[in-house]
C-alpha cells in the first residue's frame, strides 16, 4: 500500500467500492474531505486506538459500512443501507428522504441521535444496556409487546370416584407429583 493521493492516504475505488487506508498514524485527526459519486459504496474501517476526529458522510445513495474504534460518526441525508459501529463515540444520523435497506447504528460507549421525516415508515428496534431511550413526542411510535402467554392447561389424570368422592390416595399422589 502506498500514498497515491499526496495526502498520506492510499485509496482504491475498484469494483465500485471506495476503500481508504490511512498511512499516517494521526491522519484522521486532520480534516480531510473526500468527494465521491453518490452511488459509490463506501467501506471505512478505522481500528487505531488513537483518538480520532469525526467521520462525516453526507448525501450518499448507496451502501455505507463504517467501523471506528474512537471518534464520532455523523451521517446526513444518506439513504442506506447503513451499517455503522463505534466503540467510543457518538453517532448522529439525519434522514430527509426515503430510507432504503436496513439501517444499523451501534455504539458501545456513546449516544445515538436519529432524525427522520415525521411521515417515514420504518421498523425501529431500540435497546440499551446502560442508559435511556428517548423519542420525540411528534414521533408516532407504536410499541409492540410480546403477547401474554396463554396458560398451559394442567393435565389431570383420570381420578376415580367412590360414592361421589375422589379417592384421597390418588389426590395425594397427584399433589406430590
N, C-alpha and C positions, 0 to 999 in steps of 0.2 A: 504494500500500500504506500502510495507516495502522494505528496501535495500536488494536486492538479488544478488548484484554484489560486495559488499565491496567498491564501488566507490561513494556511495551517489546516486545510481540510482535504480529505480525499472523497470525491463524490463519484457515484456511478448511477446512471439512470437507465440501465439495460432492462429489458422486458417491461417497460412502463412503470418501474418501481424506482423511486429515488432512495438511494442509500447514502448516508453521510457518516463519515468517520472523522472524529477529531484526532489530529496528530499532535496537538499540544495539550499538555496536562490541564491547563487552565482555560482552554479555548472557549467553552460555553459561558465563562464569566465575562466575556466581551460581547457587546451587542453585534449580532450578525443577522442580516435579512437575506433569505434565500427565496427567490421568486420562481415558481414552477407552474406549469399548466394546471388548472383547477381539476382536471380529470386524472392526474397522476396519483397513483397510490404512494403514500409516504410511510416509511418504516423508520422510526427514530428510537434507537436503543442507546442509553447512556448508563453505564454501570460504575462510574467513578465514585469514590466515597468523598470526593472533594465537593464543597458547596458550589452550586451552580446557579446561573441566572434562570429567568423564566423561559419556558418554551411556549411560544405563541404561534398558533396556526389559525389562519382565517380564510374563509371563503373557499374551502375545498369541497368538491363534489364527488370525492372518491374515498376509498378506504384509508383510514388512519390507524396506525399501530404505533403507540408511544409507550415507552417504558423508561422511567428515570428513577435513579436512586434518591437524589436530592435536588429539589427545585420544584417550582410551581408550574402547572400546566394550565394555559389559558386558551380556550377554543372559542372562536367566534364565527357563527353562521356557517358551520360545516354541516354537511348533510348525512355523512356516515356511509357505511358502518364505521364505528369508532370503538377501539379497544385501548383505553389509556390507564396506565398504572403508575403509581408513585409510592415510594416507601416513606419519604419525608418531604411533604409539600402539599400545598392546597391545590384544588382544581376548580376552575370555573368553566362553564360551557353555556353559551348563549345560542339558542336555535331560533332563527327568524323565519325560516322557510320549512318546507316539508322535510321530515327526517326519514331516511330510508335505512333499513337494516338495523341490526342490534346496536345499541349504544351501551358500552360498559365503562364506567368510571370508578376506579378503585384507588384508595389511598390508605396506607397503614396509619400514618401519623399526620393528619391534616384535615381540612374541611373540604366539602364538595358543595358547590353552589351551581344550580342548573336553572336556567330561564328558558321557557318555551312559550310559543304563542298560546293564548288562552283557549283557542279552539283546536289545539293539537290533540290528536287521538293517539294515545300511547299506553302501553302496559309498562308500569313502573314498579320495580321491586326495590324497596329500600330497607336497609338493615344497618344496625350499628352495634358494635360490641361495647364501646366506651363512648357514650355521647348521646345526643338527642337528634331527632329528625324534625325539621321544620318545613312547613309548606305554606305558601301564601293563602290568605283567605279566599282570594279570587280563583285559586286552583280548585276546580271542581273534581274533588277526589272521592272515588268510591272505594271504600276499604272492604276487601274481601277477606272473610274469616273462614276458617275451616268449619264445615258443618258439624253440628253437635253429633256426637256418636250415638247411634241407636243402641239402647241396652241389649246386650246379648241375652236371649231367653235362657232361663235355667231349665235344664232337662231334669225332670224328676222321674225316677224310676217308678214303675208300677207298684203302688202300695196296696196292700190288701186290707179290706175292712172285715172286721168281725163284729157282728151285732151293731153295725153303723159306726164303728170306731176303727181308726187306723191302728195297726199293730205297733205298740210302743218300741219294740226291739228294732223294727225297720226304721222308725223315725230317729232313734238314737244312732243307728248305723249311718243314716243319711247326714246327720248333724256332724259327725266326726270325719266324714269323707273329705 
